[in-house]
Amino acid sequence: MTDRPNAERDGTARSGDGASHGTVEATFAFVDLAGFTAVTEAHGDAEAVSIVHAFRDRALDVLRPGDELVKSIGDAVMLRFPTPEQAIVGLRQLLEHELAIQDTVLLPRAGAHHGPAMVVEGDYYGAAVNLAARVAGQARGGQLLVTAGAALAARDLGAITTHVGAIELRNLSESVDLYDVRVGGAADPAVTDPVCQMRVPTSGDAVIALEWSERRYYFCGMHCVARFAASPQSYLARGADPDP
């Protein structure tokens, strides 16, 4: 499903050893799983690896001709899209799919920026790539954040786009205007376990809940309930999702 950049389209040149060098202008995006470190701590490496592999497979499923999954970096994937419009379509589809399916246990978050980058042996480097990564780091679970160029494309496609503000990003001398691109409908946001950050049900036979300080918190299992009960303040400091 992926389509690696070629010399004619991207202005790259190939050296005698087969390495590709040159520049390309594209929309770069990073998508990772909010709470991945927490779920690894709570459930172990094997469960975390299984979650990452399933997420990467689903990311590949949404790519169209011209899109590219550049690489996986831990729980994150780096994606390249030829245009901001194609990036918005692909990223919204990926996040909406992840939010909709019940067996997605961690919420994805994404950030994107359009600009030039160096192409070296099938990978991309430069300020545009770094900025895309910084933008992704500002997103919450289930959120798509973009810079101005991609925000304009999102509006042209009819997506609801909100200016978040001029945000100071690490290692950048000037603030960057970021925009939230609405993903999905107006459904209530998913509730997550305060310990492992996994999505959890709030109704039905599988619900596990605990009342604490006049609020109700939901859990994936008794293991996480026990960890929370032993040190609730350490988990509440992370910004746990109580029942509204």
N, C-alpha and C positions, 0 to 999 in steps of 0.2 A: 504494500500500500504506500510505502514511502517512495520518494523520488529524490535521489541524491542530486545536488547541483551539478550541472555540466558546464564545460568551458564556454560554450556558445551563449548560454542563457545568462551566466553569472559573471562573465568577464574574467574567468580564471585562466591560468596557464599551468601546464604540467611540465615538471622537470623530468630529467632522464630517469630518476628513481621512482617515478610514478606519483610523487607527492603533488598535491594541488595547492597552488598559491595564487593570491589575487585578492580582489575585493568583491563584495556583494552588498546590495541594499535589500533589506528584508525586515520582516517583523519577527523579533525573537521573543520567546516566551518561556517561562519556567513555571512548572506546576508541581507542587509537592503536597504531602499529606499532613494537615494540621494535627499535631498531637502524636506524631510518629515516635518521638523519643519517649513520651509517656507510656505509649502502648508497649514499647520494647521493654521498658523497666518493669511494667506490671505483668506482662504475659510471656516475655522471653523472646530470644532471637528467632526461633523457628516460626512462631506466629507472625512476627514482623516481616520476615522474608516472604512468607506466603501472601501477606497483604500487598507488599510491594510488587510481586510478580503479577498478581491479579490486576492491580492498578495499571501497570505498564501495558499489559495486554489490551486493556480497555482503551488506553490512550492511542494505541496503534489502530484500533478499530475505527476511530473517528477521523483519521487523516485521509485527505483527498489527494488526487494527483497534484504534485507540486509542493505538498506539505512534507515535512521531514521530522522524524524523531532523531535528533542529533546524537543524544546519549542519555544514559541514566546516571544519576549522581545520588547514590543512597536512595532515599525515598522520593527524589525529584526526577522529573524528566525535562530535558531542554528540547524545545521545539522551534522549528523555523518555518515561517509561512511567506510566500512570495509577496503578499500584500496585506495591509492592515485589515481589509474587508475579509479576506480569507482567514486571517487569524481570529477575528471576532466570531465568525461562524464556527470555526473548529473548537475554540476554547469554550464558547457558550454550550455547544453540543456536549463536550466532554463533562463540564461541570453539571449541566442539567441531568445528564445520564447518571452521574455519580450520586447526585442528590435524590434521584427518583428510585433507584433500585435499592431494595431493602437489605441486601447482603453487603452493601458498601459500609464498612465499619469505621472508616475515617473520612472526614470531609476534606476534599481537595481545595487548594487555594492557588490562584494564578496571578501572574503579572506579565505585562507585555509592553514592548517599546519598539518602534520602527526606526531604523537607521542603518548606517553602513558598518560593515565588519570585515576583518581580514579572514580569508579562508586558508587554512593550513591543514593539509592532509585530512580533509573531510570534517574538520572542526572549525569553529568560528571564535574570533577574538576581537576585543576592542571595547570602546566606551559604550556602544549600544547594547552589547551583550551584558556588560556589567550592570548597566542601568536596569535592564529587564530583570535581572536577578534581584537587585535592590527593591524594585517595585513589588515583586512577588513576596519578598520578605515582610512587606507592610500589610499584606492581605490577611483577612481572617478566614477561617474555615468556610467554604462555600462562596467566597467572594472572588470576583475578577476585577483587578485594578489595572489601569492602563495610563499611558501618557497621552499628550494632547492629540497627536496624529491618529492614534488608534481610537481615541474617544470620538473624533470627528467621523471616522468610518462607522463606528457603532451607531451614532446618531443617524447617519445616512441610511443605515440598514433598519432603522426604526426601533433600536434598542433604547430603553430608558437609561440615561447616562447622567450621573450626578457628580458635580465637582466636589471632591473631598477636601482639597485645599493645597496650598503650597507647602510641601513636606520636606524637611531636612533629611537627607539620606546619607548614610555612612560613606565617607571618603569622597563626597561631592561638595564643592565649594559653594554652590548655589542651590537653593530649594527648587523642587520640581513639582509642577502641578500634576496632581493625580486625580483620576476619575474612576468612579465605581460604575461598572456596566452591569445592569440588572441581569441576574441569571434566574431563569424560571419565572413562575408566577408569583402570586402574593401569598403563597403557603407559609405557614409558620416555620421558623428555622428549626433545624434538627436539634435535639437535646443530646448532650454528650455526658458520658461518665466523668465525674470530676477527677478521678484517679488516672484512668488510662486514656481518656479523651475519645473513646469509641462511641459511635452512635448507639443509642439505646432506645427501646420502645417506652412510651409513656401510657400505653393502654394495652389491654389484653392480658392473657394468662401469663406471659413471660415477664411482666413488669416486676422489677426489684427496686424498691424505693426506701428512703430513710428520711425521717423528719429531723431537721437540725436547725436550731435557732429560728423556729417558726417558718422555715422554708423546707420544701421537699426536693431531694436530690435523687436522681435515678442512676442505676448501676448495671453493669453487664453481668455481674455475678457476685457471690458472697466473698470471693477473694478481695475484690475491690472495696466492698462494704467494710471489711475488716481493716484494710489499710486506711480508709477514710476515717473510721471511728477511732483509730489509734492516734491520728494526728490531723484533725479536720482543718485546722488553720493553715497548714502547709499546702493543702489542696485548694482551699478557698482563695488563697493568694494568687493562684494561677488564673482566676476568673472562671470558676465553675459555673455550669448552666443549671440554675435551680428552676423549679416549676414556677412560671410567672404568677 
